Amino acid sequence: MSEREVYNPPAVWTWNKDNGGQFAAINRPVAGPTHDAELNVGDHPLQLYSLATPNGVKVTIMLEELLEAGHSGAEYDAWFIDIGEGDQFSSGFVEINPNSKIPAMVDYSGESPIRLFESGSILLYLADKFAALLPTDTTARAEALNWLFWQMGSGPYLGGGFGHFYAYAPAKMEYPIDRFTMEVKRQLSVLDKRLADHDYLAGAEYSIADIAIWPWYGALVLDDMYSASEFLQVHEYTNVQRWAQTLANRPAVIRGRRVNKTWGDAGDQLRERHSAKDFDGAD
């Protein structure tokens, strides 16, 4: 079908598994497990099941920041979830996250395990648990949460919208690319205006708002996502560029973005993380 052909939706939609496009094989219109498989459990109180996509990187950066700040209770095992192979549909994973998306985590530090899913929820839980990376002042905390939830609401337009149609769809289509490009550039403008007068999204303090937004929008303007920097003219957003590079230089960010990564330069990969020593040697 050419992009100018009119699509008339059928009276009843049916699932066509051969609709093409990268990642099409891992999507389906029903929830629940497809197979029985238990998840591994390591020695640390926090067990993370993830992949180094932007949403996964949020959590590994957060954990590495907590460890960098001396919170030893944030030690964690990071288990690799291969979404291409359907690991997220195992019975063990679905028990933690019924939505079958990474990241998912279990906190075993208390009397009974606590399951955690949705990256924003995990960041907020960890910030509260360790009283870190979230302002305690009521006004400043509210501002940080404003931006945290801004990312949760805006991110799908960047990833599932622009990213899908620009980079992964089986054919390039003008209307959706134009539609989502306009929205992504508007979002970058929102961030750029905010960062014109503030070092970080919540204000003067680095927080979970930055940790949530950087793996998506920071990576985008640093040309580490979708190879779209020229198309989007990301150099226009000078304040976002400054902020993105500042965060990219943080040791915890450098470590966190490596965890559960199995692509790109070999030196940037760490399939699983079970100890800080894992960063020093081969995976």
N, C-alpha and C positions, 0 to 999 in steps of 0.2 A: 504494500500500500504506500503510495507516495504521500509526502507530508501534506499535500493540498487536497487529498481525497477526504471526503466527509466520512467520519466513522459514526455509524448508527448503532448504539449499544443494543444488544439483544434484549428480549423481554426478561430473560433469566441468564445471569452470568454463569459461566462454567469455567473451571480451572483448566488452563492449558499449560502443562508443564514445559512445553517446548516453545515458550514465547521468546526465548533468546535473551541475550544480554549477560554480562558477567554477574555472577552470584544468583542467577535465576534459579539454579538448581537447589538452592538452600532455602528458598521461600515457599511457603505453602499457606493455604487459607484456614488451617485448623491448628489448634494448640495441643499440647500434650506430648509425651515421649513417643519416640519411634522404636526404641530398643532399650533393653535393660543393661545398665552399666553403672557401677558405683564410681564415685569420685575418689581420687587419692586424697589422703589427709596426712600432712607432714607434722613436724614437731612444734611449730610455732602457734601462738594463739590465733593469729589471723591467717585464714586460708583463702587465697584469691584464685579464681578460675577465670581466665581472661585471654586476651589476644591484644597485640599492640596496635589496635585501631585507635582513633582519637578518643573514643569513650573508655577504652581500656587504659590508655596512657594517663588519663586523668587520675586514676586510682593509684597507679604505680608511682607517679610523680608525688602524689599526696603522701604515700607511705614513705618514700625516700626522703621527702622534706621533714616528716616527723622524726625519722631516724637521724637525719642530719642535725636536728634540733635537740637530740639527746633523749627522745622518748623511746626507751628500749622496749616498751610494751608493744610498739608498732612493728616488731619483727614479724616477718610473714613468709609464707611459701606462696609462690606464684606458679600455678599449674597452667600449662599451655592447652587452650581449647581450640581445636581445629574446626572452625565453622564450615570450611569447605567439605569436611568429612562428616559433618552433622553431629559433632560432639555435644553441641548445645541442645540436642534433642534426646540425650540420654536420660534415663529415669533419674539418675543422681543429680544431673544438672537441673532438670525441670523441678525437682523437689525444692531446690534453692530458689530458682527463678522460673515461675510458671510462664513467663513471657519468652523464655528461650533466647535471651540476648546476653551477650557479655557486656560488662563484667558482672560477676556474682561473687559474693564473699560470705564466709561464715566466721563469726567471732566466737571462739571457744573459751574465752578468758573468764566467763562468768559461771554461775551455777548451771545454766543450761545454754546450749548453742543459740546464737541469734543469726538468722539468715538476713542477708542484705542484697538487694538488687536495685537497679537503676543507678547510674553513675553519680547523679546529683545527690541522691539519698545516701550513698556510701560516703561521699565527701562530707556531707553535713554530719553524719553519724560519727565519723572519725574526728572531725573538728570538735564536736561536743565531748567526745570520749576523752580526748587528750587536751582539751581546753587550749587549742592551738589553731592558728591560721584562720581565725574568725574573730573579729573585734568583739569585745565584751560590752562596750558602750552601745546603748540601745539604738541610737541613730546610725552609728557606723555599722552595726550588725545588720540592721535593716537594709542599708545600702549594699552591703556585700551579698545579702540574699536576693536583693533585686537583680543583681547582675548574674548570680548563679542561676536563677530561674529564667532570666533572659536567654541564657545559653541553652537551657533545656528546651525552651520554646522556639528559639531561632535556629538551632543547629540542624533540625531536619530539613529546613529549606536549603541549607548548604550541602548537606550530605545526600539525603534521599532525593532532593530536588535538583540543584545544580550539578552536584557530583555525578549523580546517576545519569542524567541526560547528556551531560557534556563528556563524561569519560567512559561510562559503562553500558549505556543503552546500545542495542544492536544496530541502530541507525541514528544519525544526527537529525534532529527535528527542530526547525526554527522556532516554533511557538514556545515549547517548554524551555528551550535554552534561553531565549530572550526573557521569558517570564522570570525564571529563577536567577538569571544573571542580574537583572534589575534589582531583585530582592537582596541578593548577596552584596551587591555594591551599596545598597542602602544600609545594610547591616554594618558593613565596613565603615561607612560614613558615621553611623551612630557611635561606633567604638572610637573612631578618630577624633570626633568632637569631644567625647568624654575624656580621652587621654591627652587632649591638648592642655588641660589644666590640672591633670592628676597623674601622679607617677604610676598608679595602679587603678584597677577598675573600681575598687571600693573607696579609693582615696589615697591616703599616704601609705597605707599598709598593704603589703602582699598578702593575699588571702585565697580562700577556696574559689572565689570568683575568678581570679586569674588562672588558677589551676584548671578550672573547668573550661575556660574560654580559649586558653593558649593552644591546646592540642588541635583545635579546629581552625581558629582564625589566625593564630600565630604561625602555625604550619603553612597555612594558605599564603600569607604574605611573604614568608621566607622561601616560597617556591618548593615546598616539600609535600604538596598535595595537588593532584589532578593536572600538574604541568600547565597551570592556567594563569600564571603570574602576568604574562604579557597580555593575554586575552582580557583579563580583569583590570589591567593597568594598576597593579597593587602598589607601585611606587608612589602613587598619588596620596596614599594614606601614611604620611610620614610619622605621625604619632603612633600609629599601630606598629609600624616598622621598628621604631625605637623601643617600644614596649616588648615586642616579640623577640628582638635580639637580646634585650636585657634578660629576659627569662630563659632564653636558649642557652645562655652562658652559666646559669646556675648549676652547680654540681649535681644536685638532686634531680633536676630536670634532665640533665645529660644521662644519668643512670636510669631514671624512670622510663624514658622513651625507648630504652633498649630491651626492657623486660618483656618477655613473651613475643619477641620479634624474630621472624625467621626469613626475612627478605632484606634486600639492600646489601650494603657493605657488610662483610663478615664481622668486622670490628664493632659494628653497631648492633649486633644480634646477641640475644641471650634468651634461648628458648624457654628455660625455666629458671626461676630464682628461688633458692632455698637458704642462701647465706650471703652476706655482704662479700664474702670471698669469691663468689661466683663471678663478680665483675672483673676479677683479676686474671682469670684463666679462660681456657676454651670452654664453650658450652658443653 
